[in-house]
Amino acid sequence: MYIIQTYNKIAEAGLQGFNRERYHIVEATDRPDAILVHSTPLHNIPLGPELKAICRIGAGTNTIPVEKCTQQGIVVFNTPGGNANAVKELTIAAIILCMRNVLAANTWVRTLKDGESDPGRAVEAGKEVYRGPELMGKTIGIVGVGAIGSRMAHACHDLGMQVIGYDPYLPHSRVSELKHIVQFVQDVKELYAAADIVSVHIPLNEANRGFVSAESIAQMKDGVYLINYARGPVLDNEAVCDAIDSGKIAGFATDFPTARQLGYESALCTPHLGAGTPEADENCSVMAARQICDYLENGNISHSVNFPDVSFSRAEGDRLAIMHRNLLGMLGRVTELVAAAGLNIENLVNKAKGDIAYTLLDFNDEVPDTVVEQLSALEHVIRVRHIC
């Protein structure tokens, strides 16, 4: 029986993906095999020896101690793409609301409620203050053209916009798929210089903290519209406020407002609503359940942020899942030990992600516990799982 601990409310559609004869779902335990979490910070929770996996219902994993998990052989999953449509829709709405001054106009119109019985004449007299530009024909720069950014690109193209994309990590195959609607640039400065609207869709990590800086904003057009539905700290938010004060930024929309930003009429601020739809919750929860089950039962990994993705069908016997440092000769030491035990490897897959490697070994026979113990004792081996 595997114990799955949940933080936050997990959509029922995802929980139904766990066979209750094999999985026990709890909200509190000291010995979980896996954790499902939305946004609760986990940096201060104990990571017990039984814990094998953590899955973030969503994309961002900044609330999870990823490096510590890696050192303990705990796979950290996320669910990229599961909430991408939700974020895309809200981002498009935010751009329109921001550029057309909808919220400020709505606030002003409501002040007319105590005036004439018919506010029509007052509305006509005051509407010029709130006029704003259309999206059609404008150029949008999308920083990060992944699951969300690519959907943004399609939507903006369909709205008649010119789309510029910057993403040095996007696979060449995805670039080829999108190049008919996206002009990709190698230097983000080119995007900043050309875009009427800059929309940011990059993950929060140390490399991306403050990615959009005061220097970045200085390279943008005067009167630019800046949109952040990624994560708050990917922008230098004080620099954003200074640029609003100076008029460099004509409009700003964010799902992660600071106290200073809440004071600007030209800043559209929402309370982290990007992925907040029932459809996104279900999509991500179902995806998370599948990933966790496949990993616990088969050792297969997909959409991990700290271990390489490895997935293939099992042979009839036992499987060993070995996490180890990606060092010269490690695979040879593993196979030599297995051969010395008289075991024949039916299937073998080894992949690396940076300095971490993951090896799956399949056998048609049972693997003795002594072999697992010997493998676990090898230098540079992080964890060995024996899957029967």
C-alpha positions as a Markdown table, in Angstrom:
| # | Residue | x | y | z |
|---|---|---|---|---|
| 1 | Met | 0.0 | 0.0 | 0.0 |
| 2 | Tyr | 1.4 | 3.4 | -1.1 |
| 3 | Ile | 0.6 | 6.4 | 1.1 |
| 4 | Ile | -0.1 | 9.7 | -0.8 |
| 5 | Gln | -0.2 | 12.9 | 1.2 |
| 6 | Thr | -2.1 | 15.9 | -0.2 |
| 7 | Tyr | -1.5 | 19.5 | 0.5 |
| 8 | Asn | -4.3 | 22.0 | -0.6 |
| 9 | Lys | -7.4 | 20.7 | -2.2 |
| 10 | Ile | -6.8 | 18.2 | -5.0 |
| 11 | Ala | -9.4 | 17.8 | -7.7 |
| 12 | Glu | -11.4 | 14.7 | -7.3 |
| 13 | Ala | -10.8 | 13.7 | -10.9 |
| 14 | Gly | -7.1 | 13.3 | -10.0 |
| 15 | Leu | -7.7 | 11.4 | -6.8 |
| 16 | Gln | -9.9 | 9.0 | -8.7 |
| 17 | Gly | -6.8 | 8.0 | -10.7 |
| 18 | Phe | -5.4 | 6.2 | -7.6 |
| 19 | Asn | -6.5 | 2.6 | -7.2 |
| 20 | Arg | -7.7 | 2.6 | -3.5 |
| 21 | Glu | -6.6 | -1.1 | -3.2 |
| 22 | Arg | -3.0 | 0.1 | -3.7 |
| 23 | Tyr | -3.1 | 3.7 | -2.6 |
| 24 | His | -4.1 | 5.4 | 0.7 |
| 25 | Ile | -4.8 | 9.1 | 0.3 |
| 26 | Val | -4.3 | 11.2 | 3.5 |
| 27 | Glu | -3.9 | 14.9 | 4.4 |
| 28 | Ala | -1.4 | 14.2 | 7.3 |
| 29 | Thr | 1.2 | 11.6 | 7.8 |
| 30 | Asp | 4.8 | 11.3 | 8.8 |
| 31 | Arg | 5.6 | 8.6 | 6.3 |
| 32 | Pro | 4.3 | 9.5 | 2.8 |
| 33 | Asp | 5.5 | 7.7 | -0.3 |
| 34 | Ala | 4.5 | 10.7 | -2.4 |
| 35 | Ile | 3.2 | 14.2 | -2.0 |
| 36 | Leu | 0.7 | 16.1 | -4.2 |
| 37 | Val | 0.8 | 19.8 | -3.7 |
| 38 | His | -0.5 | 23.0 | -5.2 |
| 39 | Ser | 1.2 | 26.1 | -3.8 |
| 40 | Thr | 2.0 | 25.2 | -0.1 |
| 41 | Pro | 5.7 | 25.8 | 0.6 |
| 42 | Leu | 7.5 | 22.6 | 1.4 |
| 43 | His | 10.9 | 23.9 | 2.2 |
| 44 | Asn | 10.5 | 23.3 | 6.0 |
| 45 | Ile | 8.8 | 19.9 | 6.0 |
| 46 | Pro | 10.8 | 16.8 | 6.8 |
| 47 | Leu | 11.7 | 14.6 | 3.9 |
| 48 | Gly | 11.5 | 11.1 | 5.3 |
| 49 | Pro | 13.3 | 8.1 | 3.9 |
| 50 | Glu | 9.9 | 6.7 | 2.6 |
| 51 | Leu | 9.3 | 9.8 | 0.5 |
| 52 | Lys | 9.9 | 8.9 | -3.2 |
| 53 | Ala | 8.2 | 11.7 | -5.1 |
| 54 | Ile | 6.6 | 15.1 | -4.9 |
| 55 | Cys | 4.3 | 16.4 | -7.7 |
| 56 | Arg | 3.4 | 20.0 | -8.1 |
| 57 | Ile | -0.1 | 20.5 | -9.4 |
| 58 | Gly | 1.0 | 23.2 | -11.8 |
| 59 | Ala | 4.3 | 24.2 | -13.3 |
| 60 | Gly | 6.3 | 26.3 | -10.8 |
| 61 | Thr | 8.4 | 24.3 | -8.3 |
| 62 | Asn | 10.0 | 27.2 | -6.4 |
| 63 | Thr | 8.0 | 26.2 | -3.3 |
| 64 | Ile | 9.7 | 22.8 | -3.3 |
| 65 | Pro | 13.3 | 22.2 | -2.0 |
| 66 | Val | 14.4 | 20.6 | -5.3 |
| 67 | Glu | 18.1 | 20.4 | -4.6 |
| 68 | Lys | 17.5 | 18.7 | -1.3 |
| 69 | Cys | 15.1 | 16.3 | -3.0 |
| 70 | Thr | 17.7 | 15.5 | -5.6 |
| 71 | Gln | 20.3 | 14.7 | -2.9 |
| 72 | Gln | 17.8 | 12.3 | -1.3 |
| 73 | Gly | 16.7 | 10.6 | -4.5 |
| 74 | Ile | 13.2 | 12.2 | -4.4 |
| 75 | Val | 11.8 | 12.8 | -7.9 |
| 76 | Val | 10.1 | 16.2 | -8.2 |
| 77 | Phe | 7.4 | 16.3 | -10.9 |
| 78 | Asn | 5.3 | 19.1 | -12.3 |
| 79 | Thr | 2.4 | 19.2 | -14.7 |
| 80 | Pro | 3.4 | 21.5 | -17.5 |
| 81 | Gly | 0.6 | 22.2 | -20.0 |
| 82 | Gly | -2.2 | 21.1 | -17.7 |
| 83 | Asn | -3.0 | 24.7 | -16.8 |
| 84 | Ala | -1.6 | 26.3 | -20.0 |
| 85 | Asn | -4.9 | 27.2 | -21.6 |
| 86 | Ala | -6.2 | 28.8 | -18.4 |
| 87 | Val | -3.2 | 31.0 | -18.1 |
| 88 | Lys | -3.3 | 31.9 | -21.8 |
| 89 | Glu | -6.9 | 32.9 | -21.6 |
| 90 | Leu | -6.4 | 35.1 | -18.6 |
| 91 | Thr | -3.3 | 36.7 | -20.1 |
| 92 | Ile | -5.1 | 37.6 | -23.3 |
| 93 | Ala | -8.0 | 39.1 | -21.2 |
| 94 | Ala | -5.4 | 41.0 | -19.1 |
| 95 | Ile | -3.8 | 42.5 | -22.2 |
| 96 | Ile | -7.2 | 43.7 | -23.5 |
| 97 | Leu | -8.4 | 45.0 | -20.2 |
| 98 | Cys | -5.1 | 46.8 | -19.7 |
| 99 | Met | -4.8 | 48.4 | -23.1 |
| 100 | Arg | -8.4 | 49.4 | -23.3 |
| 101 | Asn | -8.5 | 50.9 | -19.8 |
| 102 | Val | -11.5 | 48.8 | -19.0 |
| 103 | Leu | -11.2 | 48.7 | -15.2 |
| 104 | Ala | -10.5 | 52.4 | -14.8 |
| 105 | Ala | -13.4 | 53.2 | -17.2 |
| 106 | Asn | -15.7 | 50.9 | -15.2 |
| 107 | Thr | -14.7 | 52.6 | -12.0 |
| 108 | Trp | -15.4 | 56.0 | -13.4 |
| 109 | Val | -18.8 | 55.0 | -14.9 |
| 110 | Arg | -19.9 | 53.7 | -11.5 |
| 111 | Thr | -19.4 | 57.2 | -10.1 |
| 112 | Leu | -22.3 | 58.4 | -12.3 |
| 113 | Lys | -24.9 | 56.3 | -10.4 |
| 114 | Asp | -25.9 | 59.2 | -8.2 |
| 115 | Gly | -26.2 | 61.6 | -11.1 |
| 116 | Glu | -28.8 | 61.9 | -13.9 |
| 117 | Ser | -31.3 | 59.1 | -14.2 |
| 118 | Asp | -29.8 | 58.4 | -17.7 |
| 119 | Pro | -26.0 | 58.7 | -17.5 |
| 120 | Gly | -25.7 | 58.5 | -21.3 |
| 121 | Arg | -24.7 | 62.1 | -21.8 |
| 122 | Ala | -22.1 | 62.1 | -19.1 |
| 123 | Val | -20.6 | 58.9 | -20.5 |
| 124 | Glu | -20.3 | 60.4 | -23.9 |
| 125 | Ala | -18.6 | 63.4 | -22.5 |
| 126 | Gly | -16.1 | 61.5 | -20.5 |
| 127 | Lys | -15.2 | 58.5 | -22.6 |
| 128 | Glu | -12.3 | 60.1 | -24.4 |
| 129 | Val | -10.2 | 59.9 | -21.2 |
| 130 | Tyr | -10.3 | 56.1 | -21.4 |
| 131 | Arg | -9.8 | 55.3 | -25.0 |
| 132 | Gly | -7.1 | 52.7 | -25.7 |
| 133 | Pro | -5.5 | 50.9 | -28.7 |
| 134 | Glu | -6.6 | 47.7 | -30.4 |
| 135 | Leu | -4.5 | 44.6 | -30.5 |
| 136 | Met | -4.7 | 44.0 | -34.2 |
| 137 | Gly | -1.6 | 45.1 | -36.0 |
| 138 | Lys | 0.4 | 45.4 | -32.8 |
| 139 | Thr | 3.6 | 43.5 | -32.1 |
| 140 | Ile | 3.8 | 41.3 | -29.0 |
| 141 | Gly | 7.0 | 39.9 | -27.7 |
| 142 | Ile | 6.7 | 36.6 | -25.9 |
| 143 | Val | 9.5 | 35.8 | -23.5 |
| 144 | Gly | 9.4 | 32.0 | -23.0 |
| 145 | Val | 7.6 | 30.1 | -25.8 |
| 146 | Gly | 6.8 | 26.9 | -23.9 |
| 147 | Ala | 3.4 | 25.3 | -23.0 |
| 148 | Ile | 1.8 | 28.7 | -22.2 |
| 149 | Gly | 3.9 | 30.9 | -24.5 |
| 150 | Ser | 3.2 | 28.8 | -27.6 |
| 151 | Arg | -0.6 | 29.0 | -26.9 |
| 152 | Met | -0.2 | 32.7 | -26.5 |
| 153 | Ala | 1.6 | 32.9 | -29.9 |
| 154 | His | -1.3 | 31.1 | -31.6 |
| 155 | Ala | -3.9 | 33.3 | -30.0 |
| 156 | Cys | -2.1 | 36.5 | -30.7 |
| 157 | His | -1.5 | 35.5 | -34.3 |
| 158 | Asp | -5.2 | 34.8 | -34.7 |
| 159 | Leu | -6.0 | 38.2 | -33.3 |
| 160 | Gly | -4.0 | 39.8 | -36.1 |
| 161 | Met | -0.8 | 40.6 | -34.1 |
| 162 | Gln | 2.8 | 40.2 | -35.1 |
| 163 | Val | 4.5 | 37.7 | -32.8 |
| 164 | Ile | 8.2 | 37.8 | -31.7 |
| 165 | Gly | 9.5 | 35.0 | -29.6 |
| 166 | Tyr | 12.5 | 34.5 | -27.4 |
| 167 | Asp | 13.3 | 31.1 | -25.9 |
| 168 | Pro | 16.9 | 29.8 | -26.0 |
| 169 | Tyr | 15.8 | 26.5 | -24.5 |
| 170 | Leu | 13.0 | 25.6 | -26.9 |
| 171 | Pro | 13.7 | 22.4 | -28.9 |
| 172 | His | 14.4 | 23.0 | -32.6 |
| 173 | Ser | 11.4 | 20.8 | -33.5 |
| 174 | Arg | 9.1 | 23.2 | -31.6 |
| 175 | Val | 10.8 | 26.2 | -33.2 |
| 176 | Ser | 10.1 | 24.7 | -36.6 |
| 177 | Glu | 6.5 | 24.0 | -35.7 |
| 178 | Leu | 5.9 | 27.7 | -34.7 |
| 179 | Lys | 8.1 | 29.6 | -37.1 |
| 180 | His | 5.2 | 30.2 | -39.5 |
| 181 | Ile | 3.5 | 32.4 | -36.8 |
| 182 | Val | 6.5 | 33.4 | -34.6 |
| 183 | Gln | 9.6 | 35.4 | -35.5 |
| 184 | Phe | 12.2 | 34.0 | -33.2 |
| 185 | Val | 15.1 | 36.1 | -32.1 |
| 186 | Gln | 18.4 | 35.0 | -30.5 |
| 187 | Asp | 18.8 | 38.1 | -28.4 |
| 188 | Val | 16.0 | 39.3 | -26.1 |
| 189 | Lys | 17.1 | 42.9 | -26.7 |
| 190 | Glu | 15.7 | 42.6 | -30.3 |
| 191 | Leu | 12.3 | 41.6 | -28.8 |
| 192 | Tyr | 12.3 | 44.4 | -26.3 |
| 193 | Ala | 13.1 | 47.0 | -29.0 |
| 194 | Ala | 10.3 | 45.8 | -31.4 |
| 195 | Ala | 7.4 | 44.9 | -29.1 |
| 196 | Asp | 4.4 | 47.1 | -28.3 |
| 197 | Ile | 3.5 | 44.5 | -25.7 |
| 198 | Val | 5.9 | 42.2 | -23.7 |
| 199 | Ser | 4.4 | 39.1 | -22.1 |
| 200 | Val | 6.6 | 37.0 | -19.9 |
| 201 | His | 6.2 | 33.2 | -19.6 |
| 202 | Ile | 9.3 | 31.8 | -18.0 |
| 203 | Pro | 9.8 | 29.7 | -14.9 |
| 204 | Leu | 11.1 | 31.1 | -11.6 |
| 205 | Asn | 14.6 | 29.9 | -10.8 |
| 206 | Glu | 17.8 | 31.6 | -9.8 |
| 207 | Ala | 18.8 | 32.2 | -13.4 |
| 208 | Asn | 15.5 | 33.9 | -14.1 |
| 209 | Arg | 15.1 | 36.0 | -10.9 |
| 210 | Gly | 14.9 | 39.6 | -12.0 |
| 211 | Phe | 15.2 | 38.6 | -15.6 |
| 212 | Val | 13.2 | 41.7 | -16.7 |
| 213 | Ser | 15.4 | 44.3 | -15.1 |
| 214 | Ala | 15.6 | 48.1 | -15.2 |
| 215 | Glu | 18.1 | 47.7 | -18.1 |
| 216 | Ser | 15.6 | 45.4 | -19.9 |
| 217 | Ile | 12.8 | 48.0 | -19.5 |
| 218 | Ala | 15.1 | 50.8 | -20.8 |
| 219 | Gln | 15.5 | 48.7 | -24.0 |
| 220 | Met | 11.7 | 48.6 | -24.6 |
| 221 | Lys | 9.6 | 51.1 | -26.5 |
| 222 | Asp | 8.3 | 54.1 | -24.7 |
| 223 | Gly | 4.7 | 53.4 | -23.8 |
| 224 | Val | 5.1 | 49.6 | -23.7 |
| 225 | Tyr | 2.6 | 47.3 | -22.1 |
| 226 | Leu | 4.3 | 44.8 | -19.8 |
| 227 | Ile | 2.5 | 41.6 | -18.8 |
| 228 | Asn | 3.6 | 39.1 | -16.1 |
| 229 | Tyr | 1.5 | 36.0 | -15.6 |
| 230 | Ala | 4.6 | 33.8 | -15.0 |
| 231 | Arg | 5.9 | 34.5 | -11.4 |
| 232 | Gly | 6.4 | 37.8 | -9.6 |
| 233 | Pro | 10.2 | 37.7 | -9.0 |
| 234 | Val | 11.0 | 37.2 | -12.7 |
| 235 | Leu | 10.6 | 40.9 | -12.9 |
| 236 | Asp | 12.5 | 43.6 | -10.9 |
| 237 | Asn | 9.2 | 45.0 | -9.6 |
| 238 | Glu | 10.7 | 48.2 | -8.2 |
| 239 | Ala | 12.1 | 48.9 | -11.6 |
| 240 | Val | 8.6 | 48.2 | -13.1 |
| 241 | Cys | 7.1 | 50.8 | -10.7 |
| 242 | Asp | 9.7 | 53.4 | -11.6 |
| 243 | Ala | 9.0 | 52.9 | -15.2 |
| 244 | Ile | 5.2 | 53.3 | -14.6 |
| 245 | Asp | 6.0 | 56.6 | -12.8 |
| 246 | Ser | 8.1 | 57.8 | -15.7 |
| 247 | Gly | 5.6 | 56.8 | -18.3 |
| 248 | Lys | 8.0 | 54.3 | -19.9 |
| 249 | Ile | 5.4 | 51.6 | -19.2 |
| 250 | Ala | 1.9 | 52.7 | -20.3 |
| 251 | Gly | 0.2 | 49.7 | -18.8 |
| 252 | Phe | 1.1 | 46.8 | -16.6 |
| 253 | Ala | -0.7 | 43.6 | -15.7 |
| 254 | Thr | 0.4 | 41.0 | -13.2 |
| 255 | Asp | -0.9 | 38.0 | -11.3 |
| 256 | Phe | 1.6 | 38.7 | -8.5 |
| 257 | Pro | 1.2 | 42.4 | -7.4 |
| 258 | Thr | 3.4 | 44.2 | -4.9 |
| 259 | Ala | 2.0 | 46.7 | -2.5 |
| 260 | Arg | 3.4 | 49.6 | -4.6 |
| 261 | Gln | 1.9 | 48.2 | -7.8 |
| 262 | Leu | -1.6 | 48.1 | -6.2 |
| 263 | Gly | -1.5 | 51.9 | -6.1 |
| 264 | Tyr | -1.4 | 52.4 | -9.8 |
| 265 | Glu | -4.5 | 52.9 | -11.9 |
| 266 | Ser | -2.6 | 51.7 | -15.0 |
| 267 | Ala | -1.7 | 48.4 | -13.2 |
| 268 | Leu | -4.1 | 45.6 | -13.6 |
| 269 | Cys | -3.5 | 43.3 | -10.6 |
| 270 | Thr | -5.1 | 39.9 | -10.1 |
| 271 | Pro | -4.6 | 37.5 | -7.1 |
| 272 | His | -2.8 | 34.6 | -8.8 |
| 273 | Leu | -5.8 | 33.6 | -10.9 |
| 274 | Gly | -3.8 | 32.3 | -13.9 |
| 275 | Ala | -4.3 | 28.6 | -13.3 |
| 276 | Gly | -7.4 | 29.1 | -11.2 |
| 277 | Thr | -10.0 | 27.2 | -13.2 |
| 278 | Pro | -11.8 | 23.9 | -12.4 |
| 279 | Glu | -10.6 | 22.6 | -15.8 |
| 280 | Ala | -7.0 | 23.4 | -15.1 |
| 281 | Asp | -7.3 | 21.8 | -11.6 |
| 282 | Glu | -8.7 | 18.6 | -13.1 |
| 283 | Asn | -6.2 | 18.5 | -16.0 |
| 284 | Cys | -3.2 | 18.9 | -13.7 |
| 285 | Ser | -4.5 | 16.6 | -11.0 |
| 286 | Val | -5.2 | 13.8 | -13.5 |
| 287 | Met | -1.7 | 14.3 | -15.0 |
| 288 | Ala | -0.1 | 14.2 | -11.5 |
| 289 | Ala | -1.9 | 11.0 | -10.5 |
| 290 | Arg | -0.7 | 9.3 | -13.7 |
| 291 | Gln | 2.9 | 10.4 | -13.2 |
| 292 | Ile | 3.0 | 9.4 | -9.5 |
| 293 | Cys | 1.4 | 6.0 | -10.2 |
| 294 | Asp | 3.7 | 5.2 | -13.1 |
| 295 | Tyr | 6.8 | 6.2 | -11.0 |
| 296 | Leu | 5.8 | 4.3 | -7.9 |
| 297 | Glu | 4.7 | 1.1 | -9.7 |
| 298 | Asn | 7.1 | 1.1 | -12.6 |
| 299 | Gly | 9.9 | 3.5 | -11.9 |
| 300 | Asn | 9.1 | 5.5 | -15.1 |
| 301 | Ile | 9.7 | 9.3 | -14.9 |
| 302 | Ser | 8.0 | 11.9 | -17.0 |
| 303 | His | 8.0 | 15.7 | -16.5 |
| 304 | Ser | 10.5 | 15.7 | -13.7 |
| 305 | Val | 12.5 | 18.9 | -12.9 |
| 306 | Asn | 15.4 | 17.2 | -11.2 |
| 307 | Phe | 15.8 | 13.7 | -12.8 |
| 308 | Pro | 15.9 | 12.7 | -16.5 |
| 309 | Asp | 12.7 | 11.5 | -18.1 |
| 310 | Val | 12.9 | 7.7 | -18.6 |
| 311 | Ser | 10.0 | 5.5 | -19.5 |
| 312 | Phe | 9.6 | 2.1 | -21.1 |
| 313 | Ser | 7.5 | -1.1 | -20.6 |
| 314 | Arg | 8.6 | -3.6 | -18.0 |
| 315 | Ala | 9.8 | -7.1 | -18.6 |
| 316 | Glu | 8.1 | -10.0 | -16.7 |
| 317 | Gly | 10.4 | -9.9 | -13.6 |
| 318 | Asp | 11.8 | -7.4 | -11.2 |
| 319 | Arg | 12.9 | -3.9 | -12.1 |
| 320 | Leu | 15.7 | -1.9 | -10.4 |
| 321 | Ala | 15.6 | 1.9 | -10.6 |
| 322 | Ile | 19.0 | 3.4 | -9.7 |
| 323 | Met | 19.7 | 7.1 | -9.1 |
| 324 | His | 23.4 | 8.0 | -9.3 |
| 325 | Arg | 25.9 | 10.7 | -10.2 |
| 326 | Asn | 26.6 | 11.0 | -13.9 |
| 327 | Leu | 30.2 | 9.9 | -13.7 |
| 328 | Leu | 32.4 | 8.0 | -16.1 |
| 329 | Gly | 32.3 | 4.2 | -15.3 |
| 330 | Met | 29.2 | 4.3 | -13.0 |
| 331 | Leu | 27.1 | 2.2 | -15.4 |
| 332 | Gly | 29.9 | -0.3 | -15.8 |
| 333 | Arg | 30.2 | -0.8 | -12.1 |
| 334 | Val | 26.4 | -1.3 | -11.8 |
| 335 | Thr | 26.3 | -3.9 | -14.5 |
| 336 | Glu | 29.4 | -5.7 | -13.3 |
| 337 | Leu | 27.9 | -6.1 | -9.8 |
| 338 | Val | 24.6 | -7.4 | -11.3 |
| 339 | Ala | 26.5 | -9.9 | -13.5 |
| 340 | Ala | 28.6 | -11.1 | -10.6 |
| 341 | Ala | 25.3 | -12.0 | -8.8 |
| 342 | Gly | 24.4 | -14.2 | -11.8 |
| 343 | Leu | 21.6 | -12.0 | -13.0 |
| 344 | Asn | 20.9 | -11.4 | -16.7 |
| 345 | Ile | 19.7 | -7.9 | -17.7 |
| 346 | Glu | 16.7 | -8.1 | -20.0 |
| 347 | Asn | 16.4 | -4.4 | -20.7 |
| 348 | Leu | 18.6 | -1.4 | -19.7 |
| 349 | Val | 18.0 | 2.3 | -20.1 |
| 350 | Asn | 20.3 | 5.0 | -18.8 |
| 351 | Lys | 19.8 | 8.7 | -19.1 |
| 352 | Ala | 21.4 | 11.8 | -17.6 |
| 353 | Lys | 20.3 | 15.3 | -16.6 |
| 354 | Gly | 23.3 | 17.4 | -15.8 |
| 355 | Asp | 25.3 | 15.6 | -13.1 |
| 356 | Ile | 22.5 | 13.3 | -12.2 |
| 357 | Ala | 21.8 | 10.0 | -14.0 |
| 358 | Tyr | 18.9 | 7.5 | -13.8 |
| 359 | Thr | 19.2 | 3.8 | -14.8 |
| 360 | Leu | 16.4 | 1.3 | -15.2 |
| 361 | Leu | 17.3 | -2.4 | -15.3 |
| 362 | Asp | 14.7 | -5.1 | -16.1 |
| 363 | Phe | 15.1 | -8.8 | -15.3 |
| 364 | Asn | 13.0 | -11.9 | -16.0 |
| 365 | Asp | 13.9 | -13.2 | -12.6 |
| 366 | Glu | 13.6 | -12.1 | -9.0 |
| 367 | Val | 16.4 | -9.8 | -7.8 |
| 368 | Pro | 17.8 | -10.8 | -4.3 |
| 369 | Asp | 17.7 | -8.1 | -1.6 |
| 370 | Thr | 21.5 | -8.5 | -1.3 |
| 371 | Val | 22.0 | -7.2 | -4.8 |
| 372 | Val | 19.9 | -4.1 | -3.9 |
| 373 | Glu | 22.0 | -3.6 | -0.8 |
| 374 | Gln | 25.3 | -3.9 | -2.7 |
| 375 | Leu | 24.1 | -1.4 | -5.3 |
| 376 | Ser | 23.0 | 1.0 | -2.7 |
| 377 | Ala | 26.4 | 0.8 | -1.1 |
| 378 | Leu | 28.2 | 1.8 | -4.3 |
| 379 | Glu | 29.9 | 5.2 | -4.1 |
| 380 | His | 28.0 | 7.9 | -6.0 |
| 381 | Val | 24.7 | 5.9 | -5.9 |
| 382 | Ile | 22.0 | 8.1 | -4.5 |
| 383 | Arg | 19.1 | 5.7 | -4.2 |
| 384 | Val | 18.0 | 2.2 | -5.4 |
| 385 | Arg | 14.4 | 1.2 | -5.8 |
| 386 | His | 13.5 | -2.5 | -6.1 |
| 387 | Ile | 10.2 | -2.7 | -8.0 |
| 388 | Cys | 8.6 | -6.2 | -7.9 |
